[in-house]
Amino acid sequence: MSIHGTYSVVSYGEMVRSGPRVRAYAEALRAAITPGCTVLDIGAGFGFFAILACQFGAGRVIAVEPAEAITLGPDLARANGCADRITFVHGLSDDLGEESRADVIIADLRGVFPLFKRHIPTIADARARLLKPGGTLITQRDTLRCALVSDVKLAGMAFDPWDANAFDLDFSAGRRISVNTRRKTTASPEALISDPQDLAEVDYRTVTDPNVSGSASLVATRSAPAHGVLAWFDAELAGGQGFSNAPDQPTLVYEQMFFPFERPVEIAAGDRVDFDLDLRLMGEDYTSIWRTRIARTGAPELRFSQSSALAEFTTPADLRRRSGSHVPQSTARLELDRYCLSRFDGMTSQATIAREAMDRAPGRFATEAEALGYVAALAARYHDPGH
């Protein structure tokens, strides 16, 4: 589940419908709960697992979620007879204090991959500060796995219309962007042309570094055009529960991740492909870097080096602004932000700050309502979940 408000109530409903995932988490939660214990649900959505925890015997539940979906939680808790045991917090677990320490922490903050936004830093922080000694972290380990894939649909996504199109137009300039873009997809087991191999592991009981690297040596099991590498994860939960979003498993909300090659490559059974993947947290999201070495019988070795960073439109000016030597300059907008932030003192209303902002920046806002919207949005960036 998202930790940055990217999911709607409907999206969270779809997650509840994801049967194998939900059953595994529910059984792990049931096994971990002791009568009267405290449960912390991080990325709670509208509180599904929080309500289940109450049904399983928890005495107190803290449900934390930054998305608006959490506003539905109190109504659902009342409808299920547990409103008196759940505290809904509209915010991030990073801002919780020791009064929120729990015997059990449940969190599913993944995207297609476990490496999603600030998933790992959030879990590491909660484990260190908010899990009581001897407590249970429901999500314990994810193993990233991968295989070679040959799939016409995926090939079309990566290489068309950049290589060829029905109108015989030259779109080759866009090719760099397409082949350096990782894609969420669902592939069939028949599309795999190598046996799956482990790529990397994330152990949530010990992990601190959000960056993950892994390698796999993939041997083709049949001759076919290889279009890239398909990756997924196998999840291990507390109590011996687990699930997978592998192609041969029931379709889950996560689906799989496709890392295209720079171009389709004809390979034969027995050819070896060495695949290296680096996932690096840059700000609020991950940059993927994948390198491929293809050893083919009777053909020259091929090497590809790709990165999701190469799929971005980056100008020389952008690069200069990102460098360590760049000296940021103050702007009128920055000064207005700075002033408004200085007025967030716990005593002054947003309406008052909005009027002051209009006085300080004449012409910046057409109406007081527009100024109020600006102040409210600025305040929301630094939202205190306790207020």
C-alpha positions, 0 to 999 in steps of 0.5 A: 500500500502507498505511503505517499497518498497515491491510492484512492479508496477504490484502489484500496478496495482492489487491494482487498480483492487481491485474494492470495495476498490478503489471505496471507496477511490476514493469517499472519496477522491472526497468528501474531495477535495476542489478546489485548495487544497493540497493533500498528498498521502502516499504509493502512488505507481505509483501515482493512487490516486495522479492523481485522486486527480488532476482530482477531483480539487486538486491544488497541490499533493505530492505523496510519495513512497519508492518503485521503482514503483514511477518512473513510476509516472511522465510518468502517470501524463504527460499522464493524463495532471497533471504533473505540479501539482504532486510532486513525492517523492521517499522516506518516509513521515517521512522525509517530512517537513512542506512545505509538509503540506496538507489539505487532507492525503490519505494513505493505508499502510495496509497488510492483517491486518492494523497492517503492518510494520510501518503503524501506526507510519507513519500515526500518524506522518503524522497526527501530522506534515503534516495535516493542522488544520481542514484537512481530514485524508481519512482513519479514522478507522479499526475494526478488526473482527474474527470468528472460522473457520473449513476449510480442506484447512487451516488445511492442511496448518497448520498441514500437513505434520507435523502430517501425510504425504504420506510417513509416515515420522516423521516431528513432529520437524517442527510442532512448526514452522507451528502452530505458523505461521499466514497465509494469506488466503481466506476463504468462509463464509461457513467455519465460525463456529461462528458468527463474533465478534469485536476483536480490533479497530484502530482509525487513528484520534487519535492512537499513540501506534503501539501495539494493543491488543484485545479479542473476545468470540466466540460461536460455531454455529454448531459442527465441527472440529475447526482449528483456528481463521480467522480475517479480518478488516472493514475499515471506510473512510472519507465521510461515505465510507468504505469496508471490507475484510470479507469472505462474501465480494468481494475478495480484495487484502488483503484477511484474516489472519488465526491464527491456533490452536495448533491442531484441536479441535472437538467442539459442537454448544454452546461451547465457545472459548475465543481468545486474540490477541496481535500485537506488533511492533518489529523493522520493523514488527509485532510479533503476540501473540495469546492465546485461551481458549476453554470451551467444553461441557462434555470435559476438557478445553483446553488452547493454547498459540502461537506466531509468534516468536516461528516460527522463528529459534532462537538459544541461541546465537541469544537470547543473542545478543537480550538481553539488557545486550549484548555488541556489538563488532566492526567488520571490516564490521561495521568500513567500514560502519562507514567510508563510512557513515562519507563520505556522506557529500553532496560533495563527489561522491559515486565513490570516496567513493567506491575507498576509501573503496577499499583502506581501505579494501583490498580484500573486493571487487573484482572490483570497480563496486562491491565497488560502489554497496556496497556504493550505497546500504548503501546510499540508507538506508539513502536516503533523499527524497528531493535529 
